[in-house]
């Protein structure tokens, strides 16, 4: 493969990775906002049903549906007792290794009330894209506020530094 083809292939690879990251971030932001909005709406509806009690049987049925929906939405978030940064780090470590990425460095960062894990990894671009896909499709809400990717060689190996965090459920007043 000549140098020109290698450069064009590298440009194509990075274009795909950057497009995937853009779509990933857009979908994650919308997904979190939608979940928070649905939780707030469900809790607001529960408040209204407690105030008005016209038909008790119908309200009980609706209340049960709302509790079920609220429980499903809460499932996307971690409760305080369910996770800590150490356990979350093990989950992310295993996911990175499963996608063929080598972890060079790992540290915990506290930003306000939020805890993030910062990883420095090395591996092939496809493995990193598969890792991002796994984060996007996770049962729990995880977010990546920072990603840096570089590839100085034409062999498809990338170096990446990223921060990843998880969302905890904050109980609202009922």
N, C-alpha and C positions, 0 to 999 in steps of 0.2 A: 504494500500500500504506500503510495507516495505521500509526501508531506502535505500537499494541497488537500488530498482526500481525507487525511487524518485531521487536518484543521477543520474542514467542513463537517466531518462527522462529530468532532468535539463541539462545534457550534450548535449543531442539531441536537445533540444530547443535552446541552445546557439550556437550550430553548425549551425543550420538553420538561426538564426539571423545574425551571422557573415558572412555566405555565402551570404545572401541577401544583407548585407551592402557592401561587396566586389563587387558584381555584380552591385549594385546601383552606387557606386562611379565610377567604370569603364565606365558604360554607360553614366553617367553624364559628365565625362571628354570628352568622344568622341562626345557627343551631342553638347557640347559647341564649341569644336574645329571645328566641321562640320558646325555649324551655322555661326561662324565667317568667316570661309573659303568661304562659299557660299555668304555671304554678300560682302566680299572683291572681289570675282570673279565677282559678278553682277555689282558692282560699277566700276570695271576695264573695263568690257565689255561696260558699258555705256560711259566711256571716249573714248574708241576706236570708238564707233559708232558716237560720236560727231565729231571726227577728219575726218573720211572717210564717204562720202555721195554718194556712187555710185548709188543706186536705192532708191529714197526717200520713195516710198510707202512701200517697203520691210523693210527699216530701221524704219519707223514709226511703223509698225507692231511689229518688233523685240523689239524696244524701249518700246513699251507698255507692251509687255510680260515681259521684264526685270524689268520695274517699278512695275508690278504686283507681280513678284517674290520677288523683294526687299521689297515691302510693307508687304508681307506675312512673310518674315524673320524678318523684324523689329518688327513685332507684338509680337515675342517671347521675346523681350527686353522691359524694361520700358523706357519711356522718362522722362526727369528730372521733368517736370511738372505733370506727372501722378502719382508719388508715392513719399513718404518720409518714414522714418523709423517708424513713428507713425502709418501710414496707413498700412504699411507692417506688423507691429506688430499685428494689429487687425486681419489681414487676417490669420496669423500664429496662433494666440491665438484661433480664431474660429475653425481652422482646428484641433488643438490639442484637444480642448474640444469635438469636434464632434467625435473624435476617442477614447474618454473615458480616456484621459490623464489629470492628475491633475498638474497644473502649480505651482511649489513651488517658483520659482524665475525667474525674467525676467529683462534683462538689455540691453542697447545699447552700442556697442563697435565701436569705430572708429579706423580703421587700415589703415593708409595712406589716400587714397581717398575713401576707401571702408567702408561702415557702415554695421555692423553685429548685429544681435540680438542674445543674448545668453539666452537660456532657460534651466531651471532645471525642469524636469518633473518626475512624478511618475505614473505608471499605468501598465497595463498588456502588455506583449511582443507583442501580436498580434495587439493591438491598436497602438503601436509604429511602427510596421512593416507596418500597413495600412497608418499611417501618412507619412512614408518614401515613400510609393508607391504613395500617393497623391502628394508629392513634385516632384517625378520623372515624373509623368504624367501631371504636371501643364502646362497650356497654356503659361506661362511665364517661363523664365529660372531662377531657384532658385538654389543655391548651398549650400552645407553643408560642410565647410572645416574642421570641428572638431566634433567628436561624442565620447562620453564616456558613456558606459552602464555598469551597475553592477546589480547583483541580489544576495542578500545574503540569501534569503529565497527560499524554494523549491515550493512556491505557484504560480510562474509565474509572480510575480510583479517585475518590474524593476525600477531602478532609472537611469535617463539619463541626461547628460548635453550635449548640442550641440549648435553650432553656425550656423546661417543660414543667407544668404544674397541674394540679387537679382542683376541682371545685368541691367545696364543702357545702352542705345544705345548712342554711341559716334559717331556723324556724322563725316564722313571722307571727305576730300576735293574732290570735283567732278571735 
